[in-house]
Amino acid sequence: MFSTLRKATTEALVNLYEPLARPFLFGLDPESAHHLTLGSLKWAHRSGFDRLMAPEIASQPVEVMGLKFPNRLGLAAGLDKEGSCVDAFGAMGFGFVEIGTITPRPQPGNPKPRLFRIPSAEAIINRMGFNNPGIERGVENVRDRKFSGVLGFNIGKNKDTPNSQAIDDYLIGLRAAYPVADYVAVNLSSPNTAGLRDLQDEAACRDLLLRLKEEQEVLGRRHSNYVPIVIKIAPDLSVDHVQMLAGVFLETEVDGVIATNTTIARKFVEDHPCAREAGGLSGAPVTDASTAVIRVLAEKLKGEIPVIGVGGIMNGHDALEKLRAGAQLVQIYSGLVYRGPALVRDVLQSIADYDALARRAS
Ligand SMILES: Cc1cc2nc3c(=O)[nH]c(=O)nc-3n(C[C@H](O)[C@H](O)[C@H](O)COP(=O)(O)O)c2cc1C
């Protein structure tokens, strides 16, 4: 009786997002809606309501980078920039949550407005510019988490740090995040920090990764644990560039690659007035571009380095396309804005079916 009631309540909560909560939230300006959503999630977590949103799908654990993930679905960086809602996202069913991007010093980000929805294309354009509370606060926010899944800590450089000193910012981030993170993600691909993407050039990327891997060894000895380092790249790279980067990743023995960040292209939204807004485009328009990068990467990396696929996953089918292209794990952000917690269930169910089929076939 109780479990039937609980199931019905869960169904109602999850299914009411699109017809009820979304129209309300889309009536607000996007950044206010974002803060209201995070505030509500925190409240739901404190009062125990968030457990009602948990999908009743058996956990499908996988081991990637030596870490045990309760399932293959993660929350992409940028939604919980401060790391203040990790437990609530965990309760929603995510197997891993990536917080950040967090920079050494706090910074306010770009002037508002800096976040735009394009509902007709199920897309978002953002030029937030790494608004974040700084590394110390970020570390404090996640230190006492209850979340039993995997925590990714995404680090970046401050806006006023020149690229010639970027390594120092990433080292500060790595050292601070190391004791609290399960993996550290190095963001080289936000289009909203001038020059950041230049760190994806061959020499700059190699130098940065060699230095970070060196530091990882020192930190590993100091803390007696191994925290993998993963690199997050852009979707706007040529095939040659992705192949070159894959070579650098193999050479420097990076632990994982996240593909991809938002795009500076405007394909599929050209006619929308927001298309002229500067920033990174995410959601449905980036699905195929991101999958194409994953495919090229996975072919070159040959399973030696795992790929985390992100970009335009709007349903279970999109998530499976990323896995078929060679990703071991997937993440979502924009899809959650458009579909709410139902997307978490949809993706988890699709992956569970996909994995069951693969097991039967082997
Ligand atoms: C509003 C917004 C803010 C974001 N902030 C970050 C960030 O701080 N760091 C980062 O690595 N990616 C950030 N992203 C990129 C996402 O993590 C993800 O890579 C991208 O949006 C593609 O996935 P999606 O289509 O599922 O949103 C942001 C995305 C959005 C929409």
The ligand as an SDF file (V2000), in Angstrom:
LIG
                    3D

 31 33  0  0  0  0  0  0  0  0999 V2000
   24.3830   27.6550  -18.2700 C   0  0  0  0  0  0  0  0  0  0  0  0
   25.5070   26.7280  -18.5110 C   0  0  0  0  0  0  0  0  0  0  0  0
   26.6890   26.8580  -17.7760 C   0  0  0  0  0  0  0  0  0  0  0  0
   27.7560   25.9950  -18.0020 C   0  0  0  0  0  0  0  0  0  0  0  0
   28.8780   26.1370  -17.2420 N   0  0  0  0  0  0  0  0  0  0  0  0
   29.9060   25.2700  -17.4140 C   0  0  0  0  0  0  0  0  0  0  0  0
   31.0610   25.3530  -16.5970 C   0  0  0  0  0  0  0  0  0  0  0  0
   31.1600   26.1930  -15.6930 O   0  0  0  0  0  0  0  0  0  0  0  0
   32.0650   24.4660  -16.8350 N   0  0  0  0  0  0  0  0  0  0  0  0
   31.9930   23.5000  -17.8020 C   0  0  0  0  0  0  0  0  0  0  0  0
   32.9270   22.7200  -17.9630 O   0  0  0  0  0  0  0  0  0  0  0  0
   30.9000   23.3950  -18.5870 N   0  0  0  0  0  0  0  0  0  0  0  0
   29.8650   24.2500  -18.4070 C   0  0  0  0  0  0  0  0  0  0  0  0
   28.7460   24.1310  -19.1900 N   0  0  0  0  0  0  0  0  0  0  0  0
   28.7460   23.1240  -20.2830 C   0  0  0  0  0  0  0  0  0  0  0  0
   28.0300   21.8350  -19.8850 C   0  0  0  0  0  0  0  0  0  0  0  0
   28.6910   21.1900  -18.8310 O   0  0  0  0  0  0  0  0  0  0  0  0
   27.9480   20.8710  -21.0940 C   0  0  0  0  0  0  0  0  0  0  0  0
   29.2550   20.4990  -21.4610 O   0  0  0  0  0  0  0  0  0  0  0  0
   27.2730   21.4930  -22.3110 C   0  0  0  0  0  0  0  0  0  0  0  0
   26.2070   22.3230  -21.9230 O   0  0  0  0  0  0  0  0  0  0  0  0
   26.7410   20.4470  -23.2730 C   0  0  0  0  0  0  0  0  0  0  0  0
   25.8130   19.6080  -22.6420 O   0  0  0  0  0  0  0  0  0  0  0  0
   24.2030   19.8110  -22.7070 P   0  0  0  0  0  0  0  0  0  0  0  0
   23.8520   19.9830  -24.1610 O   0  0  0  0  0  0  0  0  0  0  0  0
   23.6450   18.5770  -22.0780 O   0  0  0  0  0  0  0  0  0  0  0  0
   23.9210   21.0380  -21.9300 O   0  0  0  0  0  0  0  0  0  0  0  0
   27.6650   24.9910  -19.0000 C   0  0  0  0  0  0  0  0  0  0  0  0
   26.4800   24.8550  -19.7170 C   0  0  0  0  0  0  0  0  0  0  0  0
   25.4100   25.6970  -19.4990 C   0  0  0  0  0  0  0  0  0  0  0  0
   24.1510   25.5060  -20.2920 C   0  0  0  0  0  0  0  0  0  0  0  0
  1  2  1  0
  2  3  1  0
  2 30  2  0
  3  4  2  0
  4  5  1  0
  4 28  1  0
  5  6  2  0
  6  7  1  0
  6 13  1  0
  7  8  2  0
  7  9  1  0
  9 10  1  0
 10 11  2  0
 10 12  1  0
 12 13  2  0
 13 14  1  0
 14 15  1  0
 14 28  1  0
 15 16  1  0
 16 17  1  0
 16 18  1  0
 18 19  1  0
 18 20  1  0
 20 21  1  0
 20 22  1  0
 22 23  1  0
 23 24  1  0
 24 25  2  0
 24 26  1  0
 24 27  1  0
 28 29  2  0
 29 30  1  0
 30 31  1  0
M  END
$$$$
